[in-house]
Amino acid sequence: MTNYYWIVAHHSGKVLEVKDGSFCSLVEIVQNTKKSELDSNVDMQLWYFDGGFITNKRTGLVIDVIGGK
């Protein structure tokens, strides 16, 4: 069973989310208010750890930094 997590920004209290729930590989990761677990779009805010990568539940894409810096 996979454990899913919200990633909360300490300074704002908001969570990381895939912008507009997009499946595009260059989509932005933004901060937004935490959604209820009952919200049909909550998956774009949920993440899991897999082999050293942070992966989004909705898209299956991993967090990366453009240019690797």
VENTARA-V620783 format. One record per residue. N is the residue number from 1. RES is the residue in one small letter. NEAR is the number of other C-alpha atoms within 8 Angstrom. D_LAST is the distance of its C-alpha to the last C-alpha in Angstrom with 1 decimal. Layout:
n:N res:RES near:NEAR d_last:D_LAST
n:N res:RES near:NEAR d_last:D_LAST
This chain:
n:1 res:m near:2 d_last:32.4
n:2 res:t near:4 d_last:28.8
n:3 res:n near:5 d_last:28.0
n:4 res:y near:8 d_last:26.1
n:5 res:y near:7 d_last:24.4
n:6 res:w near:9 d_last:23.5
n:7 res:i near:9 d_last:20.2
n:8 res:v near:8 d_last:21.4
n:9 res:a near:10 d_last:19.6
n:10 res:h near:6 d_last:21.5
n:11 res:h near:4 d_last:21.7
n:12 res:s near:5 d_last:23.2
n:13 res:g near:7 d_last:24.7
n:14 res:k near:11 d_last:23.5
n:15 res:v near:13 d_last:21.9
n:16 res:l near:13 d_last:19.0
n:17 res:e near:12 d_last:20.4
n:18 res:v near:13 d_last:19.8
n:19 res:k near:9 d_last:20.9
n:20 res:d near:4 d_last:24.5
n:21 res:g near:10 d_last:24.3
n:22 res:s near:8 d_last:23.0
n:23 res:f near:7 d_last:22.7
n:24 res:c near:5 d_last:20.6
n:25 res:s near:5 d_last:17.4
n:26 res:l near:4 d_last:15.4
n:27 res:v near:9 d_last:17.0
n:28 res:e near:6 d_last:15.6
n:29 res:i near:8 d_last:15.7
n:30 res:v near:8 d_last:17.9
n:31 res:q near:9 d_last:20.0
n:32 res:n near:8 d_last:23.7
n:33 res:t near:6 d_last:26.9
n:34 res:k near:7 d_last:27.5
n:35 res:k near:8 d_last:29.9
n:36 res:s near:6 d_last:32.9
n:37 res:e near:5 d_last:33.0
n:38 res:l near:5 d_last:35.9
n:39 res:d near:7 d_last:33.9
n:40 res:s near:5 d_last:33.6
n:41 res:n near:8 d_last:30.0
n:42 res:v near:11 d_last:28.7
n:43 res:d near:9 d_last:26.9
n:44 res:m near:12 d_last:24.1
n:45 res:q near:16 d_last:23.4
n:46 res:l near:14 d_last:23.9
n:47 res:w near:12 d_last:21.4
n:48 res:y near:12 d_last:22.0
n:49 res:f near:8 d_last:20.4
n:50 res:d near:7 d_last:20.9
n:51 res:g near:4 d_last:20.0
n:52 res:g near:5 d_last:16.8
n:53 res:f near:8 d_last:15.7
n:54 res:i near:10 d_last:16.3
n:55 res:t near:12 d_last:18.6
n:56 res:n near:16 d_last:20.5
n:57 res:k near:12 d_last:24.2
n:58 res:r near:8 d_last:25.2
n:59 res:t near:9 d_last:23.0
n:60 res:g near:7 d_last:22.0
n:61 res:l near:8 d_last:18.5
n:62 res:v near:8 d_last:15.5
n:63 res:i near:8 d_last:12.6
n:64 res:d near:5 d_last:9.3
n:65 res:v near:6 d_last:6.3
n:66 res:i near:5 d_last:7.1
n:67 res:g near:4 d_last:5.6
n:68 res:g near:5 d_last:3.8
n:69 res:k near:4 d_last:0.0
